[in-house]
């Protein structure tokens, strides 16, 4: 009777330990998961303790107990399988396979990266976005005492705009108790170009998030629905209608037991309803921007660059070994988000051999063999121009300006606020332009390029045209401190821009007067060359 009772107690203890460990650590039931092997090891170790307690074994009796020997044999087998599996999955014995995980094509810079208008350039990094998000949250009197902004701030394309989005989270356990029935009422959306910050309120609250404590915790919700899936970093995104989702990449192991991680599937979870959909990586909706995390893509390129001639060469001779620079940024191209980072030799010199763009949805990778300064060198050059102000440079964004690869850098003060902007030529990093606005910075940068002979001033090939007509409307404006008059004629729908500096008599003109205008066509308003 006592033996049966002891067995029951031991089984109950083992089940309770297994349940609690599984519920809070959430290991995937998958032989490719390191956590799974650790979970098995913990269970076998607990079983050994229960057996020793039930048999009342003394330390000197453990070696002679057949049951304990069997349990310890199982534990040793688990450890051996784990260690051997880890070794056989490593780059040490699979260098060629690791090097081929990522397919890299050579790209054409001016063709692949178009010149962006100022309202499409992401001016903020994650730290600056966090400051804006917290400031916006602080102004929401009805929410600030109950919620905080989560620090996720995923960068996505929303309706053709580069934005960062992040959900709110419960401010504390007590606030979770009082608000969890309604869920989280909003998320923050920050336009990275205009810096406008919006708190998007939802009709129904977010019920599945990282700040939930029990079954609605997003990680636990995913684990109970997909017990065998090994998830990579989750990201918070919204579709083009503003509906919040969790994008949950599922790891795929291509080499041995634990090696060669890529992404094989993506689970999409509605943050409000908890509804999930499972997609193969090639079938994910195009509005999803982040199936592959930045860290995973950078790691894959490092394998590609360092293992061309095997593992030993990557450690000893290091012939032809390349690596990514310490940092990355994002570019929005064709409604996808691409990770940008420089590529340099492993010897640690101060120049890049090129740079690489990696698509976060498809893993498409392009290398651009453009030699130039490392991002760190460009940041130091920019800081040197304002060293008296002690501004700190953010990690650069790579832009195409006048056909030249250019580092675009925001300069921030001690409070983390962007105060100035810098543009540094990648190939001639001594060419540094500083401006209070992006347009002012670009104007100075183009002047430097012209002065240094990097680019030539384009010849104006627009034809001079003439039009006669009656003034229908005339309005005044100021452009860069100079007065301009904008004229509409009854005979035309086009706008004519007259500089007051060049044609002072224009201030005498009134609607109803007949005029003859010589002009050159332009996108927004035609440039007037003479008016009579």
matplotlib code that plots the C-alpha trace (Angstrom):
import matplotlib.pyplot as plt

x = [0.0, 2.8, 4.7, 1.6, 1.0, 4.7, 4.4, 1.2, 2.8, 6.0, 3.9, 1.9, 5.0, 6.5, 3.4, 3.1, 6.8, 6.5, 3.3, 4.7, 8.0, 6.2, 3.6, 6.1, 9.1, 7.0, 9.5, 8.5, 7.9, 10.4, 13.7, 15.2, 14.5, 17.4, 14.8, 13.0, 16.2, 16.7, 13.1, 13.6, 16.8, 15.0, 12.2, 14.7, 16.7, 13.4, 12.5, 15.9, 15.3, 11.8, 13.2, 16.0, 13.4, 11.0, 13.7, 15.3, 18.7, 21.8, 24.6, 26.7, 23.7, 23.1, 25.8, 24.3, 20.7, 19.6, 16.6, 18.8, 21.4, 18.7, 17.5, 21.0, 21.7, 18.8, 20.0, 23.5, 22.0, 20.0, 23.1, 25.2, 22.6, 22.4, 26.2, 26.8, 23.8, 25.2, 28.6, 27.4, 25.0, 27.8, 29.7, 32.8, 31.8, 29.2, 31.0, 29.9, 26.3, 26.2, 27.8, 25.1, 22.1, 21.8, 21.8, 23.4, 23.1, 25.0, 22.8, 23.0, 22.8, 21.3, 18.8, 17.7, 17.7, 15.7, 16.1, 13.5, 11.5, 12.0, 8.5, 9.6, 12.9, 12.7, 14.2, 13.9, 15.6, 14.0, 15.2, 13.7, 10.5, 10.3, 10.7, 7.8, 5.7, 6.2, 5.5, 2.3, 1.3, 2.0, -0.6, -3.4, -4.7, -7.4, -4.9, -1.5, -2.3, -3.3, -1.0, 2.5, 3.9, 5.6, 9.2, 8.6, 8.3, 8.4, 9.2, 6.8, 5.3, 1.7, -0.2, 3.1, 4.6, 7.5, 6.1, 6.9, 4.1, 4.0, 1.1, 0.4, 0.9, -0.5, 1.4, 1.5, -0.1, -2.8, -3.6, -3.8, -6.4, -8.6, -8.3, -7.8, -11.5, -11.6, -8.0, -5.5, -7.4, -4.9, -1.5, 1.0, 1.8, 4.7, 5.4, 9.2, 9.3, 7.0, 7.5, 3.7, 2.6, -0.8, -2.5, -4.8, -7.8, -9.5, -13.2, -12.3, -9.2, -6.0, -6.6, -3.3, -0.1, 3.3, 1.9, -0.8, 0.0, -1.8, -3.4, -3.8, 0.0, 0.9, 3.8, 1.6, -1.3, 1.0, 2.6, -0.8, -2.0, 1.3, 3.1, 5.8, 6.6, 9.9, 9.2, 11.7, 11.4, 7.8, 6.9, 3.8, 2.4, -0.8, -2.5, -3.5, -6.8, -4.9, -5.9, -3.2, -1.5, 1.4, 3.7, 5.3, 8.1, 8.6, 12.2, 13.4, 16.5, 18.5, 21.6, 21.6, 19.7, 20.1, 21.9, 21.2, 18.3, 16.1, 12.3, 10.0, 6.5, 4.8, 1.9, -0.3, -2.2, -5.0, -4.0, -7.7, -9.4, -6.5, -7.4, -4.4, -3.5, -0.5, 1.3, 4.3, 7.0, 6.3, 2.6, 2.6, 0.5, 2.4, 1.5, 3.6, 7.0, 9.0, 9.1, 12.9, 14.3, 17.2, 19.5, 18.8, 19.5, 22.8, 23.9, 23.2, 25.2, 28.1, 28.1, 28.1, 31.0, 33.2, 32.9, 33.8, 37.0, 35.9, 35.8, 39.5, 40.2, 37.6, 39.5, 43.1, 44.1, 40.9, 41.5, 38.6, 36.6, 33.9, 31.5, 28.8, 29.5, 28.2, 24.8, 22.0, 19.1, 16.1, 15.1, 11.5, 11.7, 8.6, 6.4, 9.0, 11.3, 15.0, 17.7, 20.8, 24.3, 27.8, 30.2, 33.9, 36.8, 37.3, 40.7, 39.0, 40.1, 38.2, 36.6, 33.7, 34.1, 30.4, 27.0, 24.1, 20.3, 18.2, 14.5, 12.7, 9.8, 11.5, 15.1, 16.2, 19.7, 21.7, 25.3, 26.6, 30.4, 30.8, 34.0, 33.9, 33.9, 32.4, 29.3, 31.3, 33.8, 30.9, 29.3, 32.6, 32.9, 29.4, 30.0, 33.3, 31.4, 29.4, 31.8, 31.2, 27.6, 28.4, 25.7, 25.7, 25.1, 22.6, 23.4, 23.3, 20.6, 21.9, 20.3, 20.8, 21.4, 22.3, 23.3, 25.8, 25.6, 25.2, 25.0, 22.1, 22.6, 20.5, 22.4, 20.8, 21.4, 21.8, 18.0, 17.8, 16.1, 17.1, 18.7, 20.5, 21.0, 24.2, 24.9, 28.3, 29.5, 30.2, 33.2, 34.6, 33.6, 35.5, 32.5, 30.1, 27.1, 25.2, 21.8, 18.9, 16.5, 16.7, 16.3, 18.9, 21.3, 20.7, 21.3, 24.7, 25.6, 24.9, 27.0, 29.9, 29.5, 29.6, 32.6, 34.5, 33.7, 31.9, 28.9, 28.4, 25.7, 23.0, 22.2, 18.7, 17.2, 13.7, 12.3, 11.3, 7.6, 5.3, 1.7, -0.7, -3.7, -5.8, -5.0, -7.7, -6.1, -2.9, -1.5, 1.6, 4.0, 7.5, 10.1, 13.4, 12.9, 12.1, 8.6, 7.0, 3.7, 1.7, -0.5, -3.4, -4.6, -8.1, -6.8, -4.8, -4.9, -1.2, 0.4, 3.1, 5.8, 7.1, 10.0, 9.5, 13.3, 13.6, 10.3, 9.4, 6.6, 4.5, 3.2, 1.2, -0.6, -4.2, -6.9, -8.3, -5.0, -3.7, -0.1, 2.5, 4.6, 7.8, 8.4, 9.9, 7.7, 8.2, 6.4, 4.5, 4.6, 6.2, 9.2, 8.6, 11.5, 9.7, 6.3, 4.8]
y = [0.0, 2.4, 1.6, 2.3, 5.6, 6.6, 5.9, 8.0, 10.9, 10.6, 10.7, 13.7, 15.6, 14.8, 15.9, 19.1, 20.0, 19.2, 21.3, 24.3, 24.2, 23.8, 26.5, 29.2, 28.3, 27.2, 24.9, 23.6, 19.9, 19.5, 17.7, 20.8, 22.9, 23.2, 24.1, 20.8, 18.8, 20.9, 20.2, 16.5, 16.7, 18.5, 15.9, 13.0, 14.7, 15.3, 11.6, 10.6, 12.7, 11.2, 7.7, 8.3, 9.7, 6.8, 4.2, 6.2, 5.7, 6.8, 8.4, 5.3, 3.2, 5.1, 3.3, -0.1, 0.7, -0.8, 1.6, 4.7, 3.4, 3.2, 6.7, 8.2, 6.3, 8.0, 11.4, 10.8, 9.8, 13.0, 15.0, 13.1, 13.5, 17.2, 17.7, 15.6, 17.2, 20.6, 19.7, 18.1, 21.1, 23.7, 25.6, 23.8, 20.7, 22.3, 25.4, 25.0, 24.4, 27.5, 29.6, 28.6, 29.3, 32.8, 33.5, 36.8, 38.7, 41.8, 44.8, 48.1, 51.0, 53.8, 51.4, 49.6, 52.5, 55.5, 59.0, 59.6, 62.8, 64.3, 63.2, 59.5, 59.6, 58.0, 60.7, 58.8, 55.9, 53.6, 55.7, 58.9, 57.1, 55.9, 59.4, 60.6, 57.7, 58.3, 62.0, 61.2, 58.8, 61.3, 63.7, 61.1, 61.8, 59.1, 56.3, 57.3, 56.1, 52.6, 51.9, 52.5, 52.1, 48.8, 49.1, 47.0, 49.9, 47.7, 49.6, 48.8, 50.3, 51.5, 52.8, 53.6, 55.4, 54.4, 54.1, 52.5, 50.9, 49.7, 48.5, 49.8, 47.5, 47.3, 49.6, 47.0, 43.8, 45.8, 47.7, 44.4, 43.1, 46.2, 46.5, 43.0, 42.4, 45.2, 44.7, 47.2, 50.1, 51.5, 51.4, 54.1, 54.8, 57.2, 58.5, 58.2, 61.0, 63.7, 62.7, 62.9, 60.7, 59.2, 57.1, 54.8, 53.9, 50.6, 49.7, 46.4, 46.2, 44.1, 40.9, 39.1, 40.9, 40.5, 42.1, 39.5, 37.1, 33.9, 32.2, 35.4, 36.1, 36.0, 33.5, 31.1, 31.5, 30.5, 27.6, 26.0, 26.4, 25.3, 23.1, 21.9, 25.3, 27.0, 30.7, 33.4, 37.1, 38.3, 41.6, 43.8, 45.0, 46.4, 45.8, 48.6, 49.0, 49.5, 46.1, 45.0, 41.6, 39.7, 38.3, 35.1, 33.6, 29.8, 28.6, 26.1, 24.1, 23.2, 21.7, 18.8, 19.0, 22.7, 24.4, 26.4, 28.5, 30.2, 30.7, 28.1, 29.3, 32.4, 32.4, 35.5, 36.2, 38.9, 40.8, 41.6, 38.3, 35.8, 34.2, 32.6, 31.7, 29.6, 30.4, 28.8, 31.4, 31.8, 32.4, 35.2, 38.3, 41.0, 43.6, 41.7, 43.5, 41.4, 37.6, 37.5, 39.4, 41.8, 39.9, 36.6, 38.2, 39.8, 36.4, 34.6, 37.2, 36.8, 33.1, 33.8, 36.3, 34.4, 30.8, 30.9, 28.9, 26.8, 27.2, 27.1, 29.9, 32.0, 31.7, 31.5, 32.7, 34.7, 35.0, 36.7, 36.8, 39.5, 40.6, 43.1, 46.3, 46.8, 48.1, 48.3, 50.5, 50.1, 51.2, 51.1, 49.9, 48.8, 48.4, 46.1, 46.8, 46.0, 45.8, 47.8, 47.3, 47.8, 45.0, 45.1, 42.8, 40.8, 42.5, 45.5, 48.2, 51.5, 51.1, 49.1, 46.9, 47.5, 47.2, 44.8, 45.0, 42.1, 41.9, 41.1, 39.4, 37.3, 37.0, 38.4, 39.8, 42.2, 43.2, 46.5, 46.6, 50.3, 51.0, 53.7, 54.7, 52.6, 53.9, 54.5, 56.7, 58.6, 59.1, 60.5, 62.9, 64.2, 64.6, 66.4, 69.1, 70.0, 69.0, 72.3, 71.2, 67.7, 66.1, 62.4, 60.7, 58.0, 55.0, 56.1, 55.6, 54.9, 57.2, 57.8, 61.6, 62.9, 59.3, 59.2, 56.7, 58.9, 58.4, 60.3, 60.9, 62.5, 64.4, 64.3, 66.3, 64.8, 64.6, 62.4, 65.0, 65.4, 68.9, 68.7, 66.5, 65.4, 63.9, 62.2, 60.9, 57.1, 57.2, 60.6, 60.8, 64.1, 65.7, 66.4, 68.7, 69.8, 71.5, 72.3, 70.8, 68.0, 70.3, 72.7, 69.8, 68.5, 71.9, 72.2, 68.6, 69.2, 72.3, 70.3, 67.7, 70.3, 72.1, 68.9, 67.8, 64.7, 65.7, 68.2, 70.8, 69.6, 71.7, 73.0, 71.5, 72.8, 74.9, 78.5, 78.8, 81.8, 82.3, 85.2, 85.5, 87.3, 87.1, 85.1, 85.0, 86.2, 85.1, 85.9, 83.4, 83.3, 80.8, 80.6, 84.2, 85.6, 86.8, 85.1, 85.8, 82.9, 83.7, 81.8, 82.7, 82.3, 80.5, 77.9, 75.6, 75.9, 77.9, 80.5, 81.4, 85.0, 86.0, 89.5, 89.9, 89.5, 91.2, 93.9, 95.3, 92.1, 93.7, 96.1, 93.4, 92.6, 90.1, 91.1, 92.4, 90.8, 89.6, 87.9, 85.3, 83.6, 80.5, 77.0, 74.2, 72.7, 70.1, 72.2, 75.7, 77.0, 79.2, 82.7, 84.2, 87.4, 89.0, 91.9]
z = [0.0, 0.9, -2.3, -4.4, -2.5, -3.0, -6.8, -7.0, -5.1, -7.3, -10.5, -9.3, -8.4, -11.8, -13.7, -11.6, -12.3, -16.0, -16.3, -14.5, -16.4, -19.7, -18.9, -18.0, -20.3, -23.3, -25.0, -28.5, -28.6, -31.4, -31.6, -33.3, -30.2, -27.7, -25.0, -25.7, -24.9, -21.8, -20.8, -21.2, -19.2, -16.3, -16.3, -16.2, -13.4, -11.4, -12.0, -10.6, -7.4, -7.0, -7.4, -4.9, -2.4, -3.0, -2.5, 0.3, -1.4, 0.3, -1.8, -1.7, -2.9, -6.1, -8.0, -7.1, -7.8, -11.2, -11.4, -10.7, -13.2, -15.9, -15.2, -15.2, -18.4, -20.0, -18.7, -20.0, -23.4, -23.6, -22.8, -25.4, -28.1, -27.4, -27.5, -30.5, -32.3, -31.5, -32.8, -36.1, -36.7, -36.3, -39.0, -37.8, -39.8, -42.2, -43.4, -47.1, -46.2, -44.0, -46.7, -49.2, -46.9, -48.4, -52.2, -53.0, -56.3, -57.4, -57.7, -59.6, -57.2, -59.2, -60.8, -57.6, -55.2, -56.6, -55.4, -52.7, -52.1, -48.7, -47.5, -47.9, -46.1, -42.7, -40.4, -37.1, -35.6, -32.9, -30.0, -31.4, -32.2, -28.6, -27.3, -29.6, -28.6, -24.9, -25.3, -27.1, -24.4, -21.8, -23.4, -23.2, -19.8, -20.0, -20.7, -19.3, -15.7, -17.0, -20.0, -21.4, -24.9, -25.5, -26.8, -29.9, -32.5, -35.7, -38.9, -41.6, -44.8, -44.1, -47.2, -48.9, -45.9, -43.7, -40.2, -36.8, -34.9, -31.3, -29.1, -25.7, -22.7, -19.2, -16.8, -14.0, -12.8, -11.0, -14.2, -16.0, -13.5, -13.9, -17.7, -19.2, -19.8, -22.3, -23.6, -24.8, -26.4, -28.9, -30.5, -31.5, -35.2, -36.0, -39.5, -39.9, -42.5, -41.1, -37.4, -36.9, -34.0, -33.8, -31.1, -33.1, -30.9, -31.6, -31.5, -29.8, -27.6, -28.2, -26.2, -27.2, -26.4, -24.6, -21.5, -20.8, -17.9, -18.7, -21.7, -23.7, -23.6, -27.2, -26.7, -24.7, -27.2, -30.0, -28.1, -27.2, -30.9, -32.4, -29.9, -32.4, -33.9, -33.0, -33.3, -34.2, -33.1, -33.3, -34.8, -34.4, -37.7, -39.1, -42.5, -44.8, -42.9, -39.6, -38.1, -35.7, -36.1, -34.7, -37.4, -36.0, -38.2, -37.7, -37.8, -40.3, -39.5, -42.7, -41.2, -38.7, -35.4, -34.5, -37.4, -40.5, -39.2, -41.8, -41.9, -43.3, -42.3, -40.9, -38.4, -38.6, -35.4, -35.1, -32.0, -31.2, -31.8, -31.4, -34.7, -36.4, -40.0, -41.0, -44.2, -46.0, -46.4, -50.1, -49.6, -46.9, -47.8, -49.4, -46.8, -44.3, -44.0, -41.6, -41.9, -41.5, -38.5, -39.1, -36.8, -38.7, -42.1, -40.8, -39.4, -42.6, -44.6, -42.1, -42.8, -46.6, -46.3, -43.8, -44.9, -48.6, -48.0, -45.0, -41.3, -40.5, -43.0, -41.3, -38.1, -39.2, -42.6, -43.2, -47.0, -48.7, -45.5, -45.2, -42.5, -41.9, -40.1, -36.5, -37.2, -39.7, -40.9, -43.1, -46.6, -48.0, -51.6, -53.7, -50.6, -48.9, -46.0, -46.8, -44.2, -45.1, -43.7, -44.9, -45.7, -44.7, -44.3, -41.1, -40.7, -39.2, -41.6, -41.8, -45.2, -46.7, -49.8, -50.5, -48.9, -48.9, -49.0, -47.6, -48.1, -44.8, -46.5, -49.1, -48.0, -51.4, -51.0, -53.2, -52.8, -54.2, -54.7, -53.8, -51.8, -49.3, -45.6, -43.0, -41.2, -38.1, -40.0, -41.6, -38.2, -36.8, -39.8, -39.2, -35.4, -36.2, -38.1, -34.9, -32.2, -30.4, -30.0, -28.9, -31.0, -31.5, -34.9, -35.5, -37.6, -41.2, -43.8, -47.3, -50.0, -53.7, -54.0, -57.5, -58.4, -55.5, -52.7, -49.6, -45.9, -44.4, -40.7, -38.0, -35.3, -31.8, -28.6, -25.1, -24.7, -27.8, -30.0, -33.6, -34.1, -37.4, -40.4, -42.2, -45.6, -46.1, -49.5, -49.2, -51.5, -50.4, -46.8, -46.4, -48.2, -45.4, -45.5, -42.4, -42.3, -40.0, -42.4, -44.9, -47.9, -46.6, -46.0, -49.5, -51.1, -49.3, -50.2, -53.9, -53.8, -52.4, -55.1, -57.8, -56.2, -55.9, -59.4, -58.3, -60.4, -63.2, -63.3, -65.6, -68.7, -68.7, -71.9, -71.4, -74.3, -73.8, -74.5, -74.9, -73.8, -74.1, -71.9, -69.3, -65.6, -63.8, -60.3, -58.7, -55.3, -53.3, -51.6, -50.0, -51.2, -49.2, -48.0, -51.5, -52.6, -55.5, -57.3, -58.7, -61.7, -63.3, -66.8, -68.0, -71.1, -69.2, -66.1, -65.5, -62.7, -63.5, -60.9, -61.1, -58.9, -57.4, -57.2, -61.0, -62.0, -59.5, -61.7, -61.1, -57.9, -60.2, -62.0, -61.3, -62.5, -65.9, -67.3, -70.5, -70.4, -72.5, -70.6, -71.6, -69.4, -69.0, -67.9, -64.4, -62.3, -59.9, -61.4, -64.6, -64.2, -65.7, -67.7, -68.8, -68.4, -70.3]

ax = plt.figure().add_subplot(projection="3d")
ax.plot(x, y, z, "-o")
ax.set_aspect("equal")
plt.show()
